[in-house]
C-alpha cells in the first residue's frame, strides 16, 4: 500500500521550501518604542539594546535615558554638570562619543526606511532656545572605520515642554540590500544654542524603527518542506 503520492509530496515540499525563503515585505524589522527596554523584532532578526556612547568628558547625569510620566526617551543636555559644553558640530560629536547605537543581525536584509521621533525642549527659565541636529549612520564593521551617513536633520527647540517631529529617512543603499550579517546603527547628536550653552537645552529622541525585508526564521511550513524533501530522498534510495 502506498501512503504517499511522490509527485504530490515533491510539489508540496518544493512550494513549502520556496515559501520559507520568501522575504517579509515592508515590515518593521526592529522597533525601540521604549528606548531603554529591549526592542520588538521581526522573526529572523536579533537586535541589541539601545545604548549611549561613551560621551567622553561628560557626566552620565547629562547624557543618557530620561523618564517622564508619558514617555521614556534618550536625551543629552547642552551643558554637563562638570561645566563642559556639549558638541556643537558633527565632528566633535563623533570625537567625543555623543551618540546612541544599536545592532541588528539577520539574513538577506534589505533596509528601506529608518524612522524616529526627534525633538527637545528648553526647560527652565530664561532664553535657552537652541537647535538640535542629528546624523544617522550605519557601519558593517562596528564603526572600526568611519560610518556611512544616510540621513541628517535638525529641529529648533523653543518650548519649555518637549516637542517632537517624526523623521522618516528613506534608505536606498546597495550595501544594505540583501545583506546578511550585523549592521550597527548610530544617531549622533549635537546642539547649536542661540545663547550660551545651558543644561536646560535638551535634544531628545524616541520610537526608533528600522523597516525593510528579511528572510524569516524557519517556520512550520519550512520544517514540513524539509521533512518532505527528506522522505523523497529516502524513497529514491529504496527504489
C-alpha positions as CSV (number, residue, x, y, z in Angstrom):
1,X,0.0,0.0,0.0
2,X,1.2,3.5,-0.9
3,X,0.8,6.1,1.8
4,X,2.4,9.0,-0.2
5,X,2.0,10.2,-3.7
6,X,5.5,11.0,-4.9
7,X,4.6,13.9,-7.2
8,X,2.3,15.5,-4.6
9,X,5.0,15.1,-2.0
10,X,7.6,16.7,-4.2
11,X,5.3,19.6,-5.1
12,X,4.3,20.3,-1.5
13,X,7.9,20.2,-0.3
14,X,9.1,22.5,-3.1
15,X,6.3,25.0,-2.5
16,X,6.9,25.0,1.2
17,X,10.6,25.5,0.8
18,X,10.1,28.4,-1.5
19,X,7.6,30.0,0.9
20,X,10.0,29.6,3.7
21,X,12.6,31.6,1.7
22,X,10.2,34.5,0.8
23,X,11.3,37.8,2.4
24,X,8.9,39.5,4.7
25,X,7.5,42.6,2.8
26,X,7.7,46.2,4.1
27,X,7.8,45.1,7.7
28,X,9.1,46.8,10.9
29,X,12.2,44.8,11.5
30,X,13.3,46.5,14.7
31,X,11.2,48.8,17.0
32,X,12.6,50.6,20.0
33,X,9.2,52.1,21.1
34,X,10.6,52.5,24.7
35,X,14.3,53.1,24.2
36,X,15.6,51.8,27.4
37,X,13.8,48.5,27.0
38,X,14.5,45.5,24.7
39,X,13.2,46.1,21.2
40,X,10.5,44.3,19.3
41,X,11.9,42.4,16.4
42,X,10.7,40.7,13.3
43,X,11.1,36.9,13.0
44,X,14.6,36.1,11.9
45,X,16.1,39.3,13.3
46,X,18.1,39.8,16.5
47,X,18.9,43.2,17.9
48,X,20.8,44.7,20.8
49,X,19.6,47.1,23.4
50,X,19.7,50.8,22.5
51,X,22.8,52.2,24.3
52,X,24.5,55.5,24.7
53,X,28.1,56.1,23.6
54,X,31.0,56.8,25.9
55,X,30.3,60.6,25.9
56,X,33.9,61.4,26.7
57,X,34.4,64.1,29.3
58,X,30.7,64.4,30.1
59,X,28.8,63.5,33.3
60,X,26.5,60.5,32.9
61,X,23.7,62.5,34.5
62,X,23.7,64.8,31.5
63,X,23.6,62.2,28.8
64,X,21.6,59.0,28.8
65,X,18.0,58.0,29.4
66,X,15.2,60.2,30.8
67,X,11.8,59.1,32.1
68,X,8.7,61.2,32.2
69,X,5.1,60.2,33.1
70,X,4.3,59.6,29.4
71,X,7.5,58.5,27.6
72,X,11.0,57.2,28.1
73,X,13.5,58.7,25.7
74,X,17.1,59.2,25.1
75,X,18.5,62.7,25.6
76,X,21.5,64.9,26.1
77,X,21.9,68.2,27.8
78,X,23.5,71.3,26.4
79,X,25.8,71.7,29.4
80,X,27.2,69.0,31.6
81,X,27.5,69.2,35.4
82,X,31.2,69.5,35.0
83,X,30.7,72.7,33.1
84,X,31.7,71.4,29.7
85,X,29.6,72.3,26.7
86,X,28.0,69.5,24.6
87,X,29.3,69.2,20.9
88,X,28.2,71.9,18.6
89,X,29.0,70.1,15.3
90,X,29.2,66.6,13.9
91,X,33.0,66.3,14.0
92,X,33.0,67.0,17.8
93,X,30.1,64.7,18.3
94,X,32.0,61.8,16.7
95,X,35.2,62.6,18.6
96,X,33.5,62.9,21.9
97,X,31.2,59.9,21.6
98,X,27.9,61.7,21.6
99,X,25.7,59.1,20.1
100,X,23.2,56.3,20.7
101,X,23.6,53.0,18.9
102,X,22.2,49.5,18.4
103,X,23.0,46.5,16.3
104,X,20.7,44.2,14.3
105,X,21.6,40.8,12.7
106,X,19.7,38.9,10.1
107,X,19.7,37.0,6.8
108,X,19.2,38.7,3.4
109,X,18.1,42.0,4.9
110,X,17.2,45.0,2.8
111,X,16.8,48.2,4.8
112,X,14.3,50.6,3.2
113,X,13.4,53.1,6.0
114,X,14.7,54.4,9.3
115,X,12.2,56.4,11.4
116,X,12.3,58.1,14.8
117,X,10.9,61.0,16.7
118,X,13.3,63.8,17.2
119,X,13.0,67.0,19.2
120,X,13.7,68.6,22.6
121,X,12.9,71.4,24.9
122,X,14.4,74.5,26.5
123,X,13.5,73.6,30.1
124,X,13.9,76.1,32.9
125,X,13.6,79.8,32.9
126,X,15.2,82.4,30.7
127,X,16.1,82.3,27.0
128,X,17.5,78.9,26.3
129,X,16.3,78.5,22.7
130,X,18.5,76.2,20.6
131,X,18.5,73.9,17.6
132,X,19.3,70.2,17.8
133,X,20.9,68.3,15.0
134,X,21.4,64.6,14.2
135,X,23.4,62.4,11.8
136,X,22.1,58.9,11.3
137,X,24.9,56.5,10.3
138,X,25.5,52.8,9.8
139,X,28.5,50.5,9.8
140,X,29.2,47.0,8.7
141,X,32.4,46.7,10.8
142,X,31.1,48.0,14.1
143,X,32.5,51.5,13.4
144,X,36.1,50.4,13.4
145,X,36.2,52.6,10.3
146,X,34.2,55.7,9.7
147,X,30.4,55.1,9.4
148,X,28.2,55.9,6.4
149,X,25.7,58.7,6.9
150,X,22.3,58.0,5.4
151,X,20.3,60.8,7.0
152,X,20.6,64.1,8.8
153,X,18.2,66.7,10.1
154,X,17.5,69.4,12.7
155,X,14.8,70.8,14.9
156,X,14.5,74.2,16.6
157,X,13.6,73.7,20.3
158,X,12.0,76.8,21.7
159,X,9.4,75.4,24.1
160,X,9.5,74.6,27.8
161,X,7.8,71.3,27.1
162,X,9.2,68.5,24.9
163,X,8.1,68.5,21.3
164,X,9.0,66.1,18.6
165,X,9.0,65.7,14.8
166,X,8.8,62.4,13.0
167,X,12.0,61.8,11.0
168,X,11.3,59.4,8.1
169,X,14.5,58.6,6.3
170,X,14.2,56.6,3.1
171,X,17.2,54.3,2.8
172,X,18.5,53.3,-0.7
173,X,21.9,51.9,-0.3
174,X,23.3,48.9,-2.2
175,X,25.3,47.9,0.8
176,X,22.1,47.5,2.8
177,X,20.4,45.4,0.1
178,X,20.2,41.6,0.6
179,X,22.8,41.9,3.4
180,X,23.5,39.0,5.7
181,X,25.3,39.8,8.9
182,X,25.3,42.5,11.6
183,X,24.6,46.2,11.0
184,X,25.5,48.8,13.6
185,X,23.4,52.0,13.6
186,X,24.3,55.2,15.4
187,X,22.5,58.5,15.8
188,X,24.9,61.3,16.6
189,X,23.5,64.4,18.1
190,X,24.8,68.0,18.7
191,X,23.4,71.3,19.7
192,X,23.7,74.9,18.4
193,X,22.4,77.3,21.1
194,X,21.3,80.8,20.3
195,X,22.7,81.8,23.7
196,X,25.3,80.4,26.0
197,X,25.0,76.6,26.4
198,X,22.8,75.6,29.2
199,X,21.7,72.3,30.8
200,X,18.1,73.3,30.0
201,X,18.8,72.8,26.3
202,X,17.9,69.2,25.7
203,X,17.8,67.2,22.5
204,X,15.7,64.0,22.7
205,X,14.7,61.1,20.5
206,X,12.5,58.0,20.8
207,X,10.5,55.4,19.0
208,X,13.3,54.3,16.6
209,X,12.2,51.9,13.9
210,X,14.1,50.1,11.1
211,X,11.9,49.0,8.2
212,X,12.6,46.6,5.3
213,X,12.6,43.0,4.4
214,X,14.5,39.9,5.6
215,X,14.4,36.1,5.4
216,X,12.4,34.9,8.4
217,X,13.3,32.1,10.7
218,X,12.3,28.6,9.7
219,X,8.5,28.1,10.2
220,X,6.4,25.0,10.5
221,X,5.9,25.3,6.7
222,X,9.7,25.2,6.2
223,X,10.1,22.3,8.6
224,X,7.4,20.4,6.8
225,X,9.1,21.1,3.5
226,X,12.4,19.8,4.8
227,X,10.8,16.7,6.1
228,X,9.1,16.2,2.7
229,X,12.3,16.5,0.8
230,X,14.0,14.0,3.2
231,X,11.2,11.5,2.5
232,X,11.7,12.0,-1.2
233,X,15.4,11.3,-0.9
234,X,14.7,8.1,1.2
235,X,12.1,6.9,-1.3
236,X,14.5,7.3,-4.2
237,X,17.3,5.4,-2.3
238,X,14.9,2.5,-1.7
239,X,13.8,2.4,-5.3
